[in-house]
């Protein structure tokens, strides 16, 4: 389960950059900038931090103020300052003594109850917070054949660099490349044991429905059968009515970002993915920066955030639009002990 809500420390509080704003200030949690009410929190204090794209429970009276946003935490701007997450006082949690969680009831006057929550502790389940999932347009929902085949390949879930800035140490000196984070919907096409499967983010779909139409556009099922190699291709499906088609594509399109050999279990690197895409005549995800050697002294969080804030889409009609962000990957797959999976992270455009 993704850690959507955790105990974190506010490690800096700065004035709002707009001097005319008197009731707000900027707190920093991990690497996330969050707008907070002035004077409500103290520097170095422990708080509950809820990530963007989380859904808070409407049944909790504390979150009543989130009704207008349909209880979704998203990247926003307050008086011109980016705010990426929600900071809540630790007192919204039930009391905890040792490993025992007690009902969240006000203590008797003069009684002190020790909360005992630790920095980094996951409180997602305690608070009943769930992950926001982008809905699929009816044209690509498809009929479900079964669950996503996690026995063959993992569901795509890119971690945000602002949660794991320490991965920059793992990237230092490693050859990397940067791509656009295409705003669409994840799809997977695989060939295994004589059968072709096409999946949305969570489900395998029945042939002829949903993402099969995009796979068929590239004749992928037949090409994979002819190739005979046990292979899984993961891509972002964009265009049509998917997420409102921010790229301005004239028809549904897939952009490949991952390839896995299902027989050996090997994940392909940058050059191998490019060759597969060329061989199968499917587009690879758009490059922002060609392979380069990562230098943590240069490629800081601030540098990468600035790069993400500047990324753009060029639509089919030549319009330049703000992009959703970037994804940083190693050219040769590398395991991250910090992430517990392949070393790659995304950075979201704060102005998207």
C-alpha positions in Angstrom: 0.0 0.0 0.0 1.3 3.5 -0.9 2.2 5.7 2.0 -0.2 8.5 1.3 -0.2 9.9 4.8 2.8 9.9 7.0 4.2 11.5 10.1 6.7 14.1 9.0 8.7 17.0 10.4 8.3 20.6 9.1 12.0 21.4 8.6 11.6 25.0 7.5 8.9 27.7 7.6 9.3 30.7 5.4 7.2 33.9 4.8 4.8 33.8 1.8 6.7 35.2 -1.2 3.8 37.7 -1.7 4.4 40.3 1.0 0.8 41.4 0.9 -0.3 37.9 2.1 -0.3 38.1 5.9 -2.2 34.9 6.9 -0.2 32.3 5.1 3.3 31.0 5.1 5.3 28.3 3.4 6.3 25.1 5.2 8.7 22.5 3.7 8.1 18.8 4.3 10.6 16.4 2.8 11.1 18.4 -0.4 7.4 19.5 -0.8 6.5 23.1 -0.5 3.1 23.5 1.3 1.1 26.6 2.1 0.0 26.6 5.7 -1.9 29.0 8.0 0.5 31.5 9.6 1.4 30.5 13.2 -0.4 27.2 13.2 2.7 25.0 13.0 6.2 25.4 14.5 9.5 24.6 12.8 10.7 21.0 13.6 7.2 20.0 14.8 5.7 16.6 13.8 2.6 16.8 11.6 0.5 14.6 9.4 1.5 15.1 5.8 -0.9 13.9 3.1 0.4 13.6 -0.4 -1.2 15.0 -3.5 -3.6 12.7 -5.3 -4.9 11.4 -2.1 -8.6 11.1 -1.2 -9.4 12.0 2.4 -12.5 10.5 4.1 -15.7 12.7 4.0 -16.8 10.9 7.1 -14.1 12.6 9.2 -15.4 16.0 10.3 -11.9 17.4 10.2 -11.9 17.2 6.4 -15.2 19.0 5.9 -13.3 21.9 4.4 -12.2 19.6 1.6 -15.8 19.1 0.3 -15.4 21.7 -2.5 -12.4 19.8 -3.8 -14.3 16.6 -3.6 -12.0 15.5 -0.8 -9.0 15.2 -3.1 -5.6 16.7 -2.2 -4.0 18.1 -5.3 -1.2 20.4 -6.4 -2.5 23.9 -6.1 -1.4 27.5 -5.8 -2.3 29.9 -3.0 -1.7 33.6 -3.8 0.8 32.5 -6.4 2.8 30.0 -4.2 2.8 26.3 -5.1 1.3 24.0 -2.4 1.8 20.3 -2.9 0.2 18.4 -0.2 -1.9 18.9 2.9 -0.5 19.5 6.4 -2.6 18.5 9.4 -2.0 18.6 13.1 -0.9 15.3 14.7 -4.0 15.6 17.0 -6.2 14.5 14.2 -4.9 11.0 14.9 -6.2 8.7 17.6 -4.1 8.5 20.8 -1.4 6.0 20.7 0.4 4.5 23.7 3.1 2.1 22.7 1.6 0.0 19.9 -1.9 0.4 21.2 -4.2 2.9 19.5 -6.9 4.3 21.7 -10.1 6.1 20.6 -9.6 9.7 19.6 -11.5 11.2 22.5 -10.5 14.4 24.3 -8.5 13.6 27.5 -9.7 14.6 30.9 -8.5 18.0 32.0 -5.0 17.8 33.3 -4.4 14.4 31.8 -1.5 14.0 29.3 -1.7 11.2 26.8 1.5 10.3 25.0 0.9 10.0 21.2 4.1 8.0 20.5 3.9 8.5 16.7 7.3 8.5 15.0 8.7 10.5 12.1 8.1 8.6 8.8 5.4 6.4 10.3 2.6 5.5 7.8 -0.9 6.5 9.0 -2.7 6.1 5.7 -4.8 3.2 6.9 -5.5 4.7 10.3 -7.0 7.8 8.7 -8.8 5.9 6.0 -7.0 7.8 3.1 -7.1 6.3 -0.4 -5.3 7.0 -3.6 -7.0 9.1 -6.3 -7.3 7.1 -9.5 -8.0 8.9 -12.8 -11.2 7.6 -14.3 -11.1 6.0 -17.7 -13.2 7.3 -20.6 -15.9 4.9 -21.6 -14.2 4.4 -25.0 -11.2 2.7 -23.3 -12.7 1.2 -20.1 -13.0 -2.1 -21.8 -14.6 -5.3 -20.5 -12.6 -6.9 -17.7 -11.1 -10.3 -18.5 -9.4 -10.5 -15.1 -7.0 -8.9 -12.7 -3.8 -7.3 -13.8 -1.2 -10.1 -14.2 1.2 -9.0 -11.4 2.7 -12.5 -11.6 4.2 -11.4 -14.9 4.8 -7.7 -14.5 4.3 -5.0 -11.9 1.6 -2.3 -12.1 3.2 1.0 -13.0 3.6 3.4 -10.1 6.3 6.1 -10.4 7.5 7.5 -7.1 7.9 11.3 -6.7 11.4 12.6 -6.2 10.1 15.0 -3.6 9.3 12.1 -1.3 12.6 10.4 -1.8 15.3 13.1 -2.4 17.9 10.7 -1.0 17.8 8.7 -4.3 20.0 11.4 -5.8 22.8 9.7 -3.9 22.0 6.4 -5.7 21.9 8.2 -9.0 25.2 10.0 -8.6 27.7 9.0 -11.3 25.1 6.8 -13.1 24.0 7.3 -16.7 20.4 8.6 -16.9 17.9 10.0 -19.3 14.8 12.2 -18.8 11.5 11.9 -20.6 8.2 13.8 -20.6 5.6 12.5 -18.2 2.8 12.1 -20.6 -0.7 12.8 -19.2 -2.7 9.8 -20.1 -3.5 6.4 -18.8 -1.2 3.4 -18.2 -1.6 0.4 -20.6 0.3 -2.9 -20.9 0.5 -5.3 -23.8 2.2 -8.7 -23.3 2.8 -11.9 -25.1 3.3 -15.0 -22.9 2.9 -18.7 -23.5 1.2 -18.2 -26.9 -1.3 -15.6 -25.7 -1.5 -11.9 -26.0 -3.0 -9.8 -23.2 -3.9 -6.1 -23.1 -4.4 -4.3 -19.7 -5.4 -1.1 -18.3 -3.7 0.0 -15.1 -5.6 -2.4 -12.9 -7.3 -5.0 -15.1 -6.7 -7.2 -18.1 -9.3 -6.4 -20.8 -11.2 -8.6 -23.1 -10.1 -8.7 -26.7 -11.7 -6.1 -28.9 -12.5 -3.7 -26.1 -10.8 -0.8 -24.4 -7.0 -0.5 -24.9 -7.1 -3.4 -27.4 -8.2 -0.8 -30.0 -5.0 1.1 -29.4 -2.9 -2.1 -29.5 -4.6 -3.1 -32.7 -3.9 0.3 -34.2 -0.2 -0.6 -34.1 -0.9 -4.3 -35.0 0.9 -5.2 -31.8 -0.8 -8.5 -31.0 0.2 -9.9 -34.4 3.7 -8.4 -34.3 4.3 -9.9 -30.8 3.0 -13.3 -31.9 5.2 -13.2 -34.9 8.2 -12.2 -32.8 7.6 -15.2 -30.5 9.4 -13.5 -27.6 7.8 -13.5 -24.2 7.6 -9.8 -23.8 5.6 -7.1 -21.9 5.4 -3.5 -23.1 4.2 -0.7 -20.9 3.1 2.6 -22.3 1.1 5.7 -21.6 -2.1 5.8 -23.7 -2.9 9.4 -24.7 -5.3 11.1 -27.1 -9.0 10.7 -27.9 -10.9 11.5 -24.8 -8.2 10.2 -22.4 -7.7 12.8 -19.6 -9.1 15.4 -21.9 -6.3 14.9 -24.4 -3.9 17.5 -23.1 -1.3 16.6 -25.8 -3.9 17.6 -28.5 -3.4 14.3 -30.4 -5.7 13.7 -33.4 -6.1 10.0 -32.4 -5.3 7.7 -29.5 -1.6 7.0 -29.3 0.7 5.0 -27.0 4.1 6.1 -25.8 6.3 3.2 -24.6 8.4 3.7 -21.4 9.0 0.1 -20.1 9.8 -3.2 -21.7 10.3 -6.5 -19.9 11.5 -9.9 -21.1 9.0 -12.2 -19.4 11.1 -15.3 -20.0 14.3 -14.0 -18.3 12.7 -11.4 -16.0 15.0 -8.8 -17.4 13.9 -5.1 -17.7 15.2 -3.4 -20.8 17.4 -0.3 -20.8 17.2 2.8 -22.9 18.9 1.5 -26.0 16.9 -1.8 -26.0 13.6 0.0 -25.5 14.4 2.3 -28.4 15.3 -0.7 -30.7 12.1 -2.5 -29.7 10.0 0.6 -30.5 11.7 0.9 -33.8 11.2 -2.8 -34.6 7.5 -2.8 -33.7 6.9 0.7 -35.1 5.4 2.2 -31.9 6.5 5.5 -30.5 8.7 5.8 -27.4 7.9 8.3 -24.8 9.3 11.8 -25.7 12.8 12.6 -24.6 13.6 15.7 -22.6 17.3 15.0 -22.2 19.5 12.5 -23.9 21.6 10.1 -21.8 24.0 11.9 -19.5 26.0 11.1 -16.4 24.1 12.2 -13.3 26.0 14.6 -11.0 24.1 15.3 -7.7 26.1 18.5 -7.3 24.4 19.8 -10.4 21.2 17.8 -10.8 19.7 18.9 -7.5 16.0 18.6 -6.5 15.7 22.4 -7.3 17.3 21.8 -10.7 15.0 18.9 -11.6 11.9 20.8 -10.3 12.8 23.7 -12.5 13.2 21.4 -15.5 9.8 19.8 -14.8 8.2 23.3 -14.5 9.5 24.2 -18.0 8.5 21.0 -19.8 6.0 21.5 -22.6 3.8 19.5 -25.0 3.6 20.4 -28.7 0.1 19.6 -29.9 -0.8 18.3 -33.4 -1.7 21.8 -34.4 1.7 23.2 -33.2 0.5 24.7 -30.0 2.9 24.7 -27.0 1.3 23.7 -23.8 2.6 23.1 -20.3 3.6 19.5 -19.7 2.7 17.4 -16.6 6.3 16.9 -15.6 9.3 14.7 -16.2 10.5 11.2 -15.4 14.1 10.4 -14.6 15.4 6.9 -15.4 18.7 5.1 -15.5 19.8 4.0 -19.0 20.6 0.6 -17.6 18.0 -0.6 -15.1 19.3 -0.3 -11.5 17.7 -1.4 -8.3 17.1 1.2 -5.7 17.3 0.1 -2.0 15.5 3.3 -1.1 12.5 2.7 -3.4 12.6 -1.1 -3.2 12.3 -1.3 -7.0 13.9 0.0 -10.2 15.6 3.4 -9.8 13.3 6.0 -11.5 11.4 9.0 -10.2 9.0 11.6 -11.5 8.8 15.3 -10.8 5.5 17.1 -11.4 5.3 20.5 -13.0 4.1 22.9 -10.3 2.3 25.0 -12.9 0.4 22.2 -14.6 
